């Protein structure tokens, strides 16, 4: 299906576009969504019970091992054609801002600058006690055999505290810097593309409404209906990897 002509025209005319990307975009690169746990020893665990400060305090080795496995899966994945199309668009739209709910690095690996990570990053571990990042690169899981069920977290070289994954857990507030950057991007954009996100996770789900309140066109690109669908200026039922290369100008 060809992109809607009006949406294509909006993309051509936009000078300060903003993109809000979600888990569906990374899923096209083979990254499991949060609840799509691979068939493995992790299948018995509910991800929501591992992604909390309480879970980490109770069993840091279990939680750290799970996040190392997720990081391993991301490292094996490659940016898809949707990521590449956005990076190409950024070369002609230097004021393009990408706001992502994803904790992977696929936008960056595709070449997009100025990526705002609302929910943190798998690659930004920090100390539980002092907040410092690790002083050296962390070891990664190899491809030999199944992942370990338990893996003790490294300790901080500065204070000796345990390192934790650099993601936002359930019950935690979004980091204020990225959230303010996302608000600024939506406040000044002249087009908002919402790509592959369920529209269920707040406060990120409130960003399209703020753009709509300013009269900015909001385009949803998603193969499935979401709570945003009835409100969006236009909806295109396709995926990021299929739709964005057709839609975005070189």
VOKOL-184524 format. One record per residue (C-alpha): residue in one letter; x, y, z. Coordinates in steps of 0.05 Angstrom, whole numbers, plus 5000, padded with zeros to 4 digits. Each point is the difference from the previous one (the first is absolute). Example, Ala and Ser with C-alpha at 12.3 -4.5 7.8 and 13.67 -1.06 7.14 Angstrom:
// VOKOL-184524
a524649105156s502750694987
END
This chain:
// VOKOL-184524
x500050005000x502750684981x500650545054x494350495004x501450594955x498550515055x504949665047x505449994948x498950754988x500550145075x506749625002x502650394941x498150675030x502149865072x506250365024x499749825074x497149305000x499849565062x499449245003x497449615059x502149274993x497949405040x501249255008x496849814935x505650344962x505449605035x496049364993x500950034925x507549945013x498849375040x500350325069x494749675043x494950485028x499750065075x495049445008x502549574942x505049605041x503749504956x498749265013x505649865048x501349955074x497050705007x493149784976x497949845072x501050725023x495250584992x504350584974x496050495042x502549655063x507250094980x499750724977x499250335068x504850285053x497149505049x501749414956x507250254993x500650105075x497249315013x504249624949x505050434962x503549414967x493449764968x498150694975x507050164974x500349344962x493250144967x502250694978x506649744974x496149504958x495650564973x506350404984x502949404965x493849944956x500450744981x507349954981x498249434952x494450414968x501150494943x496550654984x494349894951x498050414939x495750465044x506050195043x504150124938x494650434968x499750455062x507550085000x499950194927x494450505013x504150315056x505550194950x495250474965x496150205063x505350195052x494550215048x496849314999x499449715070x498849265016x496749855067x500149265014x497049555053x504949464981x506149845041x504249734942x505050374956x497149854932x498450724982x507250205016x503049414962x495950204939x503250695003x494750445034x502650565044x496350345057x496349375024x496150135065x499349375041x494050085046x500849335035x507549985004x504849534965x502449295008x507050284987x500150525055x501149615065x501050415063x501649905073x494149905047x503550395055x503550584967x497050014929x506749984964x500749614935x505049424997x507350214993x501349474947x495749654947x496049435029x501049294976x494649734955x496949314994x503049554946x496349554952x502449365032x494449625034x493850255035x500250655041x501149945074x493950055045x504050385053x505750484989x502750445057x500150734980x506850364995x501850495054x501550754994x507350174998x498650655037x495949775060x499349254996x492450014989x496549534952x498950224929x492949984974x497150024930x499250704973x492549934985x493850295032x496649475043x492749955020x498850495056x505750474980x499150694970x502850164931x506850345002x498550755000x505050184946x497349544945x492850155020x501150754994x503649904934x494049614974x495250545022x504350524966x500249594936x492549924998x498950735018x504050264941x498649464947x495950124938x498349264989x499849415047x500749284975x498049475052x503149354978x499049305029x497750215069x494049725037x497950685028x499049685068x506350185038x499750675036x502450545002x502749884929x492949864975x498150725018x504950314950x495649934937x494350365036x504550595013x501850054927x492749944979x498250565048x504850454962x496849834934x506049584978x498549414954x500949335036x500849384957x499549315030x503949454964x498049345030x497049354972x495449965061x494950495029x502150365063x496850515047x503150544957x496649774936x493450375008x503850655017x505549994948x499850474941x501349414954x501249255011x504049554954x499349265015x507049774984x506549865037x506150445008x504649584957x494949984943x496950695005x505550485019x504549874939x494050144955x497750615038x506250405017x503650444949x507449894988
END
